[in-house]
Amino acid sequence: MKISIIVTAYNVEHYIERCLESLICQTWTDMEVIVVDDASSDDTLKKIHFMTERDERIRSVQCKRNGGVSHARNEGIKRASGEYMIFVDGDDYIADIALENICKSIMKNSYPDIIYSNGNYEFYTNNYYLLKNEVKDYYQLGVVNGLTLLQQFMDYGIRGWSIWGKAFRREFWLNLGFESTECFMEDMDIMYKVLEQADKISIIEPYYYYYRRREGSLLTQFNSYHLLVHMHVLERWLQYLSVDKMMPQELKLKIKQVFNDEYCCAVLPKIFLVSKDERGELLDNADKLLVYLEYPKNRRNLLIKYSVKLLGFRNTCFILSILKRVRYSQLKGKTRKK
């Protein structure tokens, strides 16, 4: 059984060799590695070519322009020929028994749509390093359908929308695909929809994916564009949930509560952190999503709802931005001490 590994890489010259090394050292050897360089401006492509010469299972694809992670992944999917696919970011890596564990689960459970596993996180901040696991007790090992797994996520307050750490049957995925216009929040945009369509998901351990979160990576950067994309994804989810007929209403409500938390904690506090010239568009877009305040996930978000009613939307965003700045300062202080 052949596995296609799709690696997306953008300006990861210091990490891409470690990533590809972890792939060619797999105990399961029937695989192909498709590395999509998203128009890197450093020596990433040079190092990819070096690795292709080392192992003929590695193929490289070079994008003419920087189109973002979703576009790069779609380019890799077009060229994949394996029965299953996994997605790996160019600054991450996987354990050497990863594919073997995945393939054993596939054959044991009669070729499910998705093989789902937790991952390990590596944090790098100011030379401070931390490795930790996701909380595995939230997941019940075995075979479930997508709606059941989504319900488990909601019951335990898990986001669960990362693409990494999973394997997807290629024929199942071909009916889906990433929204290629987005280069940020792409996992949040699609993963719940993917799970909803899955008839059979095999949940396995141990953890095999090592996710590196570092300074300079896309997730640690912040600007007005990222905020706009975040809000566009939240808006699309409102539209999707309004027309979706498969998902039970109770589950829809819980998903809205999850996105209420995204709206209150990851969007509103950041609007006044950008330049004054950019705030108007952000405030207008955020205002369109006020309906999310009707689904408060917790007491804090309920207070935000009442604050908007009492103090107004703009003033509430300003207060949240001040609290966010204080929080940033506290985190930087703790990091320096470590």
PyMOL commands that set and color helices and strands:
alter all, ss='L'
color gray80, all
select helices_A, chain A and resi 16-24+44-54+69-79+98-108+136-138+146-156+170-173+186-197+218-220+224-243+249-273+276-287+290-294+299-311+313-337
alter helices_A, ss='H'
color red, helices_A
select strands_A, chain A and resi 3-9+31-37+58-62+84-89+93-94+114-116+119-125+128-133+142-144+166-169+201-203+209-214
alter strands_A, ss='S'
color yellow, strands_A
deselect
rebuild
show_as cartoon
